[in-house]
Structure formats: C-alpha cells, structure tokens
Amino acid sequence: MAFKDNLIRARGHLVFLTGLAAGLALVLWLEDLGEGSPVQAAGMDTAMNALADDPLAVLDTIEPLPLAIRGESSAEDLAHAAVAWRYFENNTNPETGLANSVNNYPSTTMWETGSYLVAVLSAERLGLIDRNEAEGRLSAVLTSLQSLRLFDGMLPNKAYHARTLELVNYQNQPVDLGLGWSALDIARMVGALGLVSRNHPALAAEVETLVAAWSLDEMVEDGELIGMNIAGDTLRRDQEGRVGYEQYAAKAMMLFGFDTWRAYEVADNLMIQEVEGQPIPVDTRLHRNVTPAFVVSEPYLFDGLEFGFDARSLRFASAIYRAQEARWARTGILTAVSESHIDEPPYFTYSSVWGGGAPWAVMTFSGDRLDSRRTVATKAAFAWDALFGTDYTATLVAEIAELADPERGWPEGFYEGGEVNGSVTANTNALVLAALSFKATGPLMRSAE
C-alpha cells in the first residue's frame, strides 16, 4: 500500500536551540509557585456554584500546595534509588542500548524509552552513575533511535523489539507495516530528548539531528496532537490526549518550537467532578471514544518532576493529590492511584480518581471496571512525596518501602487487599528515580549545579 501517496506532508523547519529556549521560559517557574500565590482559596460550596458557567474559575480557587524540594538526598533516599536503578542494570539491552518496558520482556515504546532517558539523567544526579556512563547510555539510545525504521517513513512506530529494533505489535511479534504512531508517546520522547540536551549539551547536536529526521509536523494539526492508526486497509488520523496527558505532551512539544496551543488549552473540554470535597478536572470527551475519560496521577507527576509545574498544572495536581489523601482520611485505605501494569490479565489498568463516570473507578484498556485490582502505586507514592512532602506521603513511602526488591527493582505496588502487584516495569522505576532526584535538585529541566 502506498500510504505516503494518501497523506499530505508539510515538513516544517525546526530551529532547535530557539525552540528549546522558548520552552524553558514556559516550564521553569517551579519555585515561585509553591508559596505566596495571589490566588486565595475558596470553600468548595462557593466554588462549585460556578461549575456550570466556568470550570476554570472554580479550579483557579484551588490553593496550590507548597513544593518540597529538600536540596539533598538521605541515605534512605539513595538506597531506594539504588533499587530502582537495578531494574535498568538488569534490563538494558547491550545490542541497542534500549531498556525493556517490563522486566525481561524485550519490547519498548517511545513512552518507555523516554522513561529510560529520564532514569539515566536522574541516576546521574543521584550519583548512582558518573557522567561518562550517563553520556554513554544516552548516546547509545540516540544511535538506536536514529536507525529505527519509521512507520511509513515518518515517525516512530508504536512499539519496537528492544534487541532487534524491529517494528512489532503489542505481543512483541514482528509486523512489516507496523501499528501506526502514538502522538502522546512521541511527545513524551521529545520532552525527554529536551531534558537530555539540557543536561548534556555535548549531545544536543545529536538530538537536533534526530528530531529533524522525524516528521513531527505530521502529528501537530491546528494546535492539536494527532496520532496515526490503521483501520482496515486505510490510515486514520485521530486527535490524541485528554486533560492531564494532553497538556503534558503539549509542553514537551513546545520545547522544540511546535505550536501545540490547542492541546495545551483545557477550557473547551473541561468539566469538574467533586471527589472527596475536591474539584477534580475531568475531560468532557470519551477515553478512546468509548468510555468517559479518567483522571490519574501520572501526567501531573511527570510534569512536576521533569519540567516543573506551571500555575495551572500545580493547582490541578494539588486537587488530585488532596482527593487521595482525603480518601485515606475518610476510609483508612491508603490511596495512591495511577495507571499501572498488573501481574495478571488483562495486565494493565487505570486506577483513577475519577473514571468511567464514577470516583475511584479502576478501568481496563477496553473500558471495563476492575476495582478489585486498585493498586497503591509505588511511583505515585514516591512522586507525591517528592513533590509535596506531607505526613501522608511519608506514610505512603514507608508502606511501599517494604516492597523493595534489590535484585529486580521496585514492583508496581500493592493491591488494596494487601497482595503485592508484582509486575516490575521501566516506567515505575524511572519515576522513582525522577522523584528522588527531584528531592535533591528539583525538576530535571533545571540545572543541577
């Protein structure tokens, strides 16, 4: 099939350093937002009266939590970080330099390869590896990314074999054509590449060459992020992203000068659902056009730890965190929810603050409820503690710490019934490293000096 003949290609001209500088102006606000905000808190009863007319006005009343950058690492922090780094020591493929997405499973996506880059940068800041090892690992990834066969010659496929670099499906079986591309996954990778350039200027030219070789303009259309999917014998272009993920991905693309203004804006697709007395920002659109959209911790954790919150994302994150703490206060059930791999079919769930039309729903990829597999997520516990450092987050980390596996890395967490969710993944261990790095030096976009 001559797919290229069916698509309009309008390759833009990237000016890397200018785009990166512009992006920094957006994302390096972190320290000034934690305390002394001019926006005053309002009671939920008063705020919710404005719901029907202006959801953003309600969310603007959220009192942002102060950030908890400590400026140093404790011995316990470094021990926890070493457990997380063991995952990448075990799962980096020497043939390609790429890391497995799940323990001993040689498949990866752009999202999880981005997580590996974040893990390397964080491990370097924590002193687990020296600068030479970090640069060697990062350079190996860049070399492999430059040699990938792109989907339809445009952008990275949704999945690759981590040892052979073959295009694969989600069962890690080679597929000649591929699966299409994920705009969110690629944007996450683009953001990670921006972090690499920021922290390792010697690699900036390699990053620029790589990004210029990808047709990134194909996934930005009228300010939105566009994915590519195969539907029968045709290609289908679909808008990607819902509130939270969409803004995180838009920020990443802005680092490279792409005008993702519509993806960054939330007003047109925003409603509020009250959960545990907190106004939770929820997308009015359906998740994958099937079920009501959900809210999880994940995109807000990445945003704060990697780029630094902006004024809006800090308020959203504060409400989402407070709802989880409030559920624990009301029920005595530890709550730290996000998307997670699970160690039994269907192997992946979204443990939500709000999802599928209800609070605290656990949703499968296909939109079914699976509340019995609600996970107290390792990555959420460490990341909320790094960002906000409350008594409750300290309790979460203390409980999660008992799951440490020095031989394999951190598992996903534990189910609310107490059983360990024993899946071990790149994403969780990268987020643990990013969280512990943040405690010491702030977001990865900020200089560590």
C-alpha positions, 0 to 999 in steps of 0.5 A, a space after each residue: 500500500 502506498 500510504 505516503 501517496 494518501 497523506 499530505 506532508 508539510 515538513 516544517 523547519 525546526 530551529 532547535 536551540 530557539 525552540 528549546 529556549 522558548 520552552 524553558 521560559 514556559 516550564 521553569 517557574 517551579 519555585 515561585 509557585 509553591 508559596 505566596 500565590 495571589 490566588 486565595 482559596 475558596 470553600 468548595 460550596 462557593 466554588 462549585 456554584 460556578 461549575 456550570 458557567 466556568 470550570 476554570 474559575 472554580 479550579 483557579 480557587 484551588 490553593 496550590 500546595 507548597 513544593 518540597 524540594 529538600 536540596 539533598 538526598 538521605 541515605 534512605 533516599 539513595 538506597 531506594 534509588 539504588 533499587 530502582 536503578 537495578 531494574 535498568 542494570 538488569 534490563 538494558 539491552 547491550 545490542 541497542 542500548 534500549 531498556 525493556 518496558 517490563 522486566 525481561 520482556 524485550 519490547 519498548 515504546 517511545 513512552 518507555 524509552 523516554 522513561 529510560 532517558 529520564 532514569 539515566 539523567 536522574 541516576 546521574 544526579 543521584 550519583 548512582 552513575 558518573 557522567 561518562 556512563 550517563 553520556 554513554 547510555 544516552 548516546 547509545 539510545 540516540 544511535 538506536 533511535 536514529 536507525 529505527 525504521 519509521 512507520 511509513 517513513 515518518 515517525 516512530 512506530 508504536 512499539 519496537 523489539 528492544 534487541 532487534 529494533 524491529 517494528 512489532 505489535 503489542 505481543 512483541 511479534 514482528 509486523 512489516 507495516 507496523 501499528 501506526 504512531 502514538 502522538 502522546 508517546 512521541 511527545 513524551 520522547 521529545 520532552 525527554 530528548 529536551 531534558 537530555 540536551 539540557 543536561 548534556 549539551 555535548 549531545 544536543 547536536 545529536 538530538 537536533 539531528 534526530 528530531 529533524 529526521 522525524 516528521 513531527 509536523 505530521 502529528 501537530 494539526 491546528 494546535 492539536 496532537 494527532 496520532 496515526 492508526 490503521 483501520 482496515 486497509 486505510 490510515 486514520 488520523 485521530 486527535 490524541 490526549 485528554 486533560 492531564 496527558 494532553 497538556 503534558 505532551 503539549 509542553 514537551 512539544 513546545 520545547 522544540 518550537 511546535 505550536 501545540 496551543 490547542 492541546 495545551 488549552 483545557 477550557 473547551 473540554 473541561 468539566 469538574 467532578 467533586 471527589 472527596 470535597 475536591 474539584 477534580 478536572 475531568 475531560 468532557 470527551 470519551 477515553 478512546 471514544 468509548 468510555 468517559 475519560 479518567 483522571 490519574 496521577 501520572 501526567 501531573 507527576 511527570 510534569 512536576 518532576 521533569 519540567 516543573 509545574 506551571 500555575 495551572 498544572 500545580 493547582 490541578 495536581 494539588 486537587 488530585 493529590 488532596 482527593 487521595 489523601 482525603 480518601 485515606 482520611 475518610 476510609 483508612 485505605 491508603 490511596 495512591 492511584 495511577 495507571 499501572 501494569 498488573 501481574 495478571 490479565 488483562 495486565 494493565 489498568 487505570 486506577 483513577 480518581 475519577 473514571 468511567 463516570 464514577 470516583 475511584 473507578 479502576 478501568 481496563 484498556 477496553 473500558 471495563 471496571 476492575 476495582 478489585 485490582 486498585 493498586 497503591 502505586 509505588 511511583 505515585 507514592 514516591 512522586 507525591 512525596 517528592 513533590 509535596 512532602 506531607 505526613 501522608 506521603 511519608 506514610 505512603 513511602 514507608 508502606 511501599 518501602 517494604 516492597 523493595 526488591 534489590 535484585 529486580 527493582 521496585 514492583 508496581 505496588 500493592 493491591 488494596 487487599 494487601 497482595 503485592 502487584 508484582 509486575 516490575 516495569 521501566 516506567 515505575 522505576 524511572 519515576 522513582 528515580 525522577 522523584 528522588 532526584 527531584 528531592 535533591 535538585 528539583 525538576 530535571 529541566 533545571 540545572 543541577 549545579 
